[in-house]
Amino acid sequence: MALTLRHYQQRAVDDLRRSFRSGSRAPLLVLPTGGGKTIIFSVITASAAARGRRVLVLVHRRELIAQASAKLAAANVPHGAIAAGVPPTHHPVQVASVQTLIRRLPRIDWHPDLIIIDEAHHAAAGSWARILDHWPDALRLGVTATPCRLDGRGLAGAFDHLVAGPPVAQLIADGFLSPSRIYAPPCAADLTRISSRAGDYAADQAAERMNRPTVTGNAIDHYRRLCDGAPAIAFCCNAAHAEAVATQFRVAGYAAATILGTTPALVRDQLVTDLGRGILQVLVSVDVVSEGFDCPGATAAILLRPTQSEALYLQQVGRVLRPAPGKLHALILDHVGNVHRHGWPDDPRAWALDSQPRRKRADGTPAPNVRTCPECFAAFRPQLLCPTCGAYCAPPKPRQIKQVDGDLKELQREGARQRTAERRSARTLQQLIHVGQARGMRNPVAWAKHVHYARQLKNGA
């Protein structure tokens, strides 16, 4: 069975070939989750192998070995695998687990002509860098949906030319990805004063705030109301949090299971199959399903892990953007405010190979305003009428004419009634923080704490 490329995939292959011909030794292809990066590098591998070149495909999880192997087989490329429990072969094309290859590196006398790095935003990490340094003369090709890291380090040390595929919005418009609807229900967990580790929220502290009956109950209630029984992936902070969430979904009458790094490989495969067939309704994960994991049947993403990582956020919501029969929209139930931190999945993003300030978007602009409907909790870009339920209509912003030294200037300000209504509808500290963020306040947390404390004094708390 030969692979059939979509028009933008063929263009990406052509662009990468032009990049190599123009002198680049390590181009990086950036293509959104669900765009078909594995198909693209499989076609390039087939072409290289046909010319007698040796190709090494690097992946970082067993599931990705299986996915890459399936696409290479579809492209009629004989290949072997370097992974635990897999007998070695002498094929000129090898798909390798980074964890296994790094252990065998001193004993391998095989030299690739081309190294393809899947999920290439990892290329600056220790094991990946050691493998690339072991074969400095090999050409490289990286593929990723998110060429950014929490520490702000760019990928210019590993790659020398960025080749950009179509953005998420274009793939949605062309029908290759599903449009999304985002709901941001009230979150009962206080996310303030959580420490940061390695650039993200400390997992244990975040889990402590999120692993509470009120938070999980809120998530189950909104799942039942918005997509009752639909195949969903819930993203949690750590294993204990995931187990607790899965248990609560089962108590509520849903078929739910956890998929963790410690889950045996065959069990993982079966769980993903069961989710696609409707045997499972909710698959609860920590990081296993975040990157490169193919779950086309998943309709909803339940975000229960706050993250400062734009890449992790995009990888998670990308799991449910793949189209499937009967799927009109992907649903994202954001219980942790990630959309307020990182913007919409289909926002334009200006990626670059150079280092960027930590937790800043590549083009230097903040995430756009996100308004949450107080009636249905749908998140939407600022406009007068909630596009989902139509029940909430924000008062229009009045215009005021101000005279300054003979010059007329037209100013805009938010009406006092609207500001009061938004503040009163925010009943928790976290909701107040969201209001402050939507208003563009310099320090929304301090303002929210002030309002929250004043309410407690007034109520005698």
N, C-alpha and C positions, 0 to 999 in steps of 0.2 A: 504494500500500500504506500503510495507516494504522498508526500505532504502537499497540500494546496495552500498557498499563501494568500492572505488578504492583501489588498492593494498597499496598505501602509506597511505591512510586514515586508513585502517585496521592496518597497522604497527604503526601508531600514537596512535590508541586506545590501542594496546598491550603495547606500550612503557609507556603510561600513567598508565595503570594498574600495570605494573611492578614497576613504580615509587612509587605508593601508597603502594604496597606490601613491598617495600624495606624500608618503614618508612617515606617517604615524606608525608607531610600534605597539601602541597600547590604547586603542579607542575604548570609550565607555558608552554603551547604549543605555539610554534612560527611556523607559516605557512603562506606563501605568500597570498596576496589578491587573491581571486578566487580559493584557494586551497580546500575550503570546510570545514572551521572550524565549522560552524553551524551544519553540518551533523555529524561531529565527536562528538561534545558535546551532540547532540541529542541521539546518540547511547549509550553514557555513561549514560545519564539521564535515558534512557529506562532500562538499566541494573540495575541502582541503584533503580529505582522505583519498578522493579520486585522483589527486595529483601526487599521491605517495607521501603526504605529510603525516606526522605523528601528532595526535591531538589529546590533550588532557583536559577533562571537564571537572572542575572543582565544585563540590556542593558541601553543605555542612550538616545535612541530616539524611537519614536512611530514606525517608519518604521522597526526598528530592532526587536521590539516586534512581528510585523506581520511575519517577516522572521523566527524568532525562533519558533513561534507558528506553522507555516506551516510545518517546518521540524519535530517538535515534533509530530504533527498529522500524518505525513508520517511514523514516527517510532512507531505509535500506542500508544502514551503516552497521556492519559487524563491529562489535565492541566487547570489551571486558569491563569488570568492575573491581576496584580496589576498596574493599570494605570487609569488616569483620565477618568471618564465616563464609566468605565467597572465595572459591578456588581461583588462583591467579591464571591468567591467560596471556598470550603473546599478541593480542590484537594491537594494531597501530592506534586505535582509539580506546581510551580508558576513561571511565567515569569513577571519580575517587571521592570518598569521604575524607574531609580534611583531617578529622580526628585519627583515622587509620593511617592515612598517608604520612602524617607528621611522625608517627612512630616508626614507619618502615623506611623513611627517607634515607637514612644512612646505608641501607642495603639495596636500594634500587639503582640499577645501572641503565635504566631506560631514560631516554632524553626526548621530551616533547619538542616539536617545532612550534606549536601553538598551545597556549594555556587559556582556557575559557573559564571565567570566574562567575558563577551564578551568585545572586544576591551580593553583588560586588561592593556594596558599602561596607562589607566586613574586611575588605582587602588590606586596610591599614592596621588590622589587628595582628597580634603576635604570631600565631600559627600560620595564618595566611601569608604574612610578609616573609616568614622563614621559607615557605615553599616557593614563593616567587623569587626570592633571592637565590635559591638553590639552582635555578635555571635562568640566569640573567640574560641569556642570549635568545630565549624563546619569545616569540610574539605573544601579545596578550589581547584578550577581548573580555571586557567586563559587561555584565548586564544587571540592571537593578531598576526598581521603581522609585527608589528614594535615595539619591546620592548624598545623604547628609548623615551626620553623626552628632550625638548629644554633646560631645566635647568640643564641637566646632571645627575639628580637624577636617581639612579637605582631602580629596582623593587624588590631588595632583601628583603626589609622590608615587602613585601606582599606575596612573593613567595620564595620557598626554593630549587627548582630544575627546570632547563630549559630543556625542551624536544624539540628538533629541528626537524622539518619536512624537506622535500626536498626543495632546493633553487629554485628561479624563473627560473634559467637556466635549471634545470632538468625538471621542469614542462613544460617548452616550448619544450624541446627536446622530451618529452613523449606525446606531443600534448594536454596537459591539459590547457595550456595557449597559447596565440597568440604571435608570435614574434613581435617586434616593430621596426618601423622606426621613427627616430627622426629628425626633421627639426628645425634649430635654425636661423630663419630669422633675418635680422638686426632689432634692437630695437631702436626706435627713442626717447625713454624715458631715461633720465639720472637718474640712480639709486644711484648715490653717495650722501652722506650726508643725507641719510634717517635714522632717529632715530630708535633705537631698543626698544621694549616694551615687557616684559615677554619673552625675548629671540628671538623675531622675529621682522621683519620689522613693523614699526608702520603702521597700516592698512590705516589710513587717509592720511598719507604722501605718501605711496605707491600708493594709489588710485589716488592722485593728479597727480603723474608722469605718471601713466598708462592711466588715463581717458582723453586722448587727441585724436583728430581726426586722427592725423598721425599714432598713435600706433594702434588704433582700425581699421583704414583703412588698415594698413599693415596686421593685423590679418585676415581681411575679404578677402583681395587679395590672401593671401597664402591658406586660406581655399578653395577659389574658384579654385585656380590653382592645388592644391594637392588632394582635396577630395570633389569636388563640390557636394553639396547636401547630403553627407554622414552624418549619425547621429553622432553628436558631443556634447561634454560637454565642456563648457568654464568656467574656474575657475577665479574668479575675487576677488578684494581686499575687497570690502564692498558692501552694498546694492545699493548705488547710482552708483557705478562703474558698477555693474551688470545690472542695469536698462538701463544705457547709452549704454552698449555694445549690449544688446538685441535689443534696438531701432535701432542702426546702422545696425545690421544684417537684421532687418525687412526692413529698408530703402533700403538695397542692394538687396531685393527680396527674402530673406529666411524666413521660418517660425521659429521664435525664441521666447522663453519665459524664464522668470526668475523663479527659485525655491529657496526660501529663508526660513529662520527660521520662518518667519511670515506667510508663505503661508499655508492656511488651509490644513489639512491632506488629505481630499478627493481630493483637487485640486492637491496636490503633486503626489498622486497615479495616477491620470489621466495624468499628464504631463509626468511621466515616461513611462506609457503605450503608449502615443502618440509618444514619441521618438522611442520606439521599433517598432511601426507600421509604421513609416515614415511620420506620420502626422506632427510631429515637426522635424526640421532638426538640430536646435541648442538649447540646454538647458543650460542656463547661471546660475551659482550657485556661492555661496561664500563658505560655509562650509558644507551645507546639503548633498551634494553628495560625500564628501571627504572620509567619513568613513563608512564602512559596507553597503553601498548602492549598491543594485544589479541592474545594468543596462547592461545586457549582449548584448543588441543590439547596444550599443555605439561603434563606430569605431575610433573616433578621440578625443583626449584631447587637448584643446587649453589653454595653460598656460599663463594667463595674471596676475598672482599674484606671485611676487617674494617672496621666503620664505627661511629662514635659517633653517627650520625644515626638516630634512631628512625624518622623519616619514610622514609629510604632503605631501611631494613630492611623496613618494612611494605610499601613499594612493590614491593620485589623479591619477597618471598614471596607477595604478592598476585597476581603474574603466574601462579601455578600453582594458585590457589584456585578458578578458574572451573570449573564442572562441565562434563563432556564425556561422551559415551557410553562406557561401560565403565570410567570413572574412579571407583574406590571411595574413594581417598584421594589427596591431594596429598602428595608426599614432599619434605621439605626436608633436604638433606644439609649440615649446618652445620659446616664445617671451620675456622671462625674464631671461634667462641664468641659470635656475635651474639645467639643466643637467651638466653644468660646475661646479656648486657648489657641487652636490651630486653624480655625476657619472651616470652610466647606470642602468636602472631598473633591469637588470639581472646580475649586478656585484655581486661577492661573498661578503657577509657581515657576520662578526663574531660577533653575538649577545652575550650579557652577562647580568647577573642580577645585577652586580655591577655598581656603578656610573661611568660615563664616563665624560671626559672634554666636556664642551659645544661646540656644533657644530663640534665635532670631530667624525670620524667614529669609530666604535667599535674596529677595529683592529689597530687603530692609524695611518693608512696610509691615504694620501690625495686622493681625487677623481682622477681617471685616467685622462690623457690628452684627451681632446675632440677636434677634428679638425672639422671645419665647411667649407664645400665646397663653394668657392666664386661664383660658377656658379649656383648651384641649392639650396644652403643653407642646404643640408643634413648634419647632424652631424654624425661623424664616428670616430672610434678609429684610431689613427695615422697609416697611410699607404700611399703608393705613389699615388694610384689611387682612386678617389672617387668611392665607390662601388655602388652608386645610379645612377649617370648620366654618369660616365666614362669620362666626359669632362675635369675634372681638374686632372692634374698630378703634384704632388709636386716634385720638383727637389730632387734627392737623396742626402743624407747628405755625404759630402766628408770625407774621413779619412785622418788624418795628422799624420805623424810619427815625434815624438819629442824626441830628445836625451837629457838626463839629467844624468850627471856624469857617463857616460859610460853605463847606463841602457836604453834600448829601451822601450818606453811605447807608446802604441797605444791609441790615444785620438780621440774622435769624437766631432765635432762641427757642428752647423747648417750653411749652406752656406749663404753668404751675400745676394745673389740674392733672395733666398727664404725669408729671414728675411725682405728684402725691399718690396717684393711683398705682403707678409702678412700684413705688416704695411700699405701699400698704399691701400689695399683692405678694410681695416677697416676705414670707413668714419665717424663714430660717436664715441663719447667718450666711450659709452658702448661697442662697437665693439673693440676698442683699449684695454679696460680692459680685454675682452675675450682673445685677443692675448697675453697679458701679463700673464694671468692665464695659458694659454696653454703652454707658455714657462717656466712656473715654477718660475716666478719672485718672489722675496721676497715681493715686494710692487708694484703689477701691477697697482693699482689705481694711485699712485704717478707718475709712468712712463707714464701712459695713459694721465694724466692731462698735463704733461710736453709736450708731443708730440702734444696734442690737442691745447694747448696754442701757441706753436710755429707755428702751421698751421694758427691760427687766425692772428698772427702778420704778417706772410708772405702774407696772403690774404688781409691785411689791415682792418680786422674786429675789 
